[in-house]
Amino acid sequence: MSKPLTIADLKKLARRRVPRMFFDYADSGAWTEGTYRANEEDYSKIKLRQRVLVDMTDRSLESTMVGQKVSMPVALAPTGLTGMQHADGEMLAAKAAEEFGVPFTLSTMSICSIEDVASVTSKPFWFQLYVMKDRGFIERLIGRAKAANCSALVVTADLQILGQRHKDIRNGLSAPPKPTLDAAFQLVTRPRWCLEMLGTKRRSFGNIVGHASNVSDLSSLGAWTAEQFDPRLSWSDIRWIKDLWGGKLIIKGILDEEDARAAADTGADAIIVSNHGGRQLDGAPSSISMLPKIVEAVGDRIEVHVDGGIRSGQDVLKAVALGARGTYIGRPFLYGLGAMGKAGVTTALEIIRNELDITMALCGKRDIQTIDRSILANTSF
Ligand SMILES: Cc1cc2nc3c(=O)[nH]c(=O)nc-3n(C[C@H](O)[C@H](O)[C@H](O)COP(=O)(O)O)c2cc1C
């Protein structure tokens, strides 16, 4: 394939290079995948106003997210098992994000550890926290994120229990892959991936292994999550985490106005309107369709960010127009990583920046910070 021009091009390449169980892990949603599809489809329903004969020179995409400068309002979302899309995936993606001037968010369920990522970056990255029953482990994890100089903590609220994703069950997803005939077939057909994976020692959950006690079966993500994640997590735990952390706090996985108000009451710095990329509650509305209502409810009290279904810079602009201060991409950067390693993550960011910049200009605007609903042709969305 010639140089990838779209996120869809990167997805095609990743499908060829990444073993099926890990490609499918990224390209999957819960149950019917209806919410996963809606996240993408609903962006195409939003139409832009074409403006002409206005000055389009000297454009700027610079903005801030939780007070931190970003070269465009797009962060890399936390994604588990990223080091299985490509060897040392989290370290590569973090470096690409740092060079690009956008935040990288490391998942609790990453392959490379907090310390691994800190060892290859020079600017602070963000850390995403899943809350487990073992609060001692959570305290140590937060301590490690502080020691690594992470500049924001993203607490994920929408995964107290794991949604069911059929592909993962059928593929027997595990990290590292279990020695089955099917897994062996998937690996031999991806020799480059295997070679690169043989060249790293990072093949399991770097933040957990050797740090959490009572880890019985970590290779089976589903079983481990069911055993360790805290289904009793509550708003009072968020206050406990906020005090413990003491820095910028972002609550991820808000899809309801009432929950948004409760999140604002905690004094957190931002919320992410998100349905976990359609991977948790299938049948929930798309995140972009909920954004305006949530901005209306709490936009004057807390920064509102959004993720889910962003596949182009146009989608980023639409989200900003509907009131998002920041956006996140999950699968787009994973496809880039699987396709071409660090260069693929950079390519994904470049594609999005280029689309965002040209679209903003053709809407007659020069500064992302001035974008509002006036650039939309159908504001009733
Ligand atoms: C493969 C994969 C793994 C994910 N793992 C995590 C995770 O560990 N923690 C988390 O908060 N969200 C996780 N998410 C959700 C993302 O942070 C984000 O909400 C979602 O990917 C956004 O949708 P998009 O992929 O359409 O951009 C994951 C998403 C994907 C696709």
The ligand as an SDF file (V2000), in Angstrom:
LIG
                    3D

 31 33  0  0  0  0  0  0  0  0999 V2000
   -8.2080   -2.0380   22.5790 C   0  0  0  0  0  0  0  0  0  0  0  0
   -8.7670   -1.0690   23.5610 C   0  0  0  0  0  0  0  0  0  0  0  0
   -8.3820   -1.1370   24.8830 C   0  0  0  0  0  0  0  0  0  0  0  0
   -8.8820   -0.2240   25.8090 C   0  0  0  0  0  0  0  0  0  0  0  0
   -8.4380   -0.2660   27.0990 N   0  0  0  0  0  0  0  0  0  0  0  0
   -8.8030    0.7120   27.9660 C   0  0  0  0  0  0  0  0  0  0  0  0
   -8.2090    0.7890   29.2450 C   0  0  0  0  0  0  0  0  0  0  0  0
   -7.3480    0.0110   29.6060 O   0  0  0  0  0  0  0  0  0  0  0  0
   -8.6370    1.7780   30.0680 N   0  0  0  0  0  0  0  0  0  0  0  0
   -9.6010    2.6980   29.7070 C   0  0  0  0  0  0  0  0  0  0  0  0
   -9.9540    3.5770   30.4860 O   0  0  0  0  0  0  0  0  0  0  0  0
  -10.1500    2.6470   28.4730 N   0  0  0  0  0  0  0  0  0  0  0  0
   -9.7760    1.6920   27.6050 C   0  0  0  0  0  0  0  0  0  0  0  0
  -10.2920    1.6770   26.3350 N   0  0  0  0  0  0  0  0  0  0  0  0
  -11.2320    2.7300   25.9260 C   0  0  0  0  0  0  0  0  0  0  0  0
  -10.4760    3.9250   25.3520 C   0  0  0  0  0  0  0  0  0  0  0  0
   -9.7820    4.6220   26.3430 O   0  0  0  0  0  0  0  0  0  0  0  0
  -11.4300    4.9340   24.6810 C   0  0  0  0  0  0  0  0  0  0  0  0
  -12.4700    5.2320   25.5530 O   0  0  0  0  0  0  0  0  0  0  0  0
  -12.0000    4.4020   23.3550 C   0  0  0  0  0  0  0  0  0  0  0  0
  -11.0530    3.6490   22.6660 O   0  0  0  0  0  0  0  0  0  0  0  0
  -12.4310    5.5580   22.4970 C   0  0  0  0  0  0  0  0  0  0  0  0
  -13.0120    5.1040   21.3320 O   0  0  0  0  0  0  0  0  0  0  0  0
  -12.2530    4.9780   19.9120 P   0  0  0  0  0  0  0  0  0  0  0  0
  -11.4060    3.7480   20.0180 O   0  0  0  0  0  0  0  0  0  0  0  0
  -13.3720    4.8310   18.9610 O   0  0  0  0  0  0  0  0  0  0  0  0
  -11.4220    6.2170   19.7210 O   0  0  0  0  0  0  0  0  0  0  0  0
   -9.8220    0.7520   25.4020 C   0  0  0  0  0  0  0  0  0  0  0  0
  -10.2080    0.8210   24.0600 C   0  0  0  0  0  0  0  0  0  0  0  0
   -9.6910   -0.0700   23.1400 C   0  0  0  0  0  0  0  0  0  0  0  0
  -10.1040    0.0400   21.7150 C   0  0  0  0  0  0  0  0  0  0  0  0
  1  2  1  0
  2  3  1  0
  2 30  2  0
  3  4  2  0
  4  5  1  0
  4 28  1  0
  5  6  2  0
  6  7  1  0
  6 13  1  0
  7  8  2  0
  7  9  1  0
  9 10  1  0
 10 11  2  0
 10 12  1  0
 12 13  2  0
 13 14  1  0
 14 15  1  0
 14 28  1  0
 15 16  1  0
 16 17  1  0
 16 18  1  0
 18 19  1  0
 18 20  1  0
 20 21  1  0
 20 22  1  0
 22 23  1  0
 23 24  1  0
 24 25  2  0
 24 26  1  0
 24 27  1  0
 28 29  2  0
 29 30  1  0
 30 31  1  0
M  END
$$$$
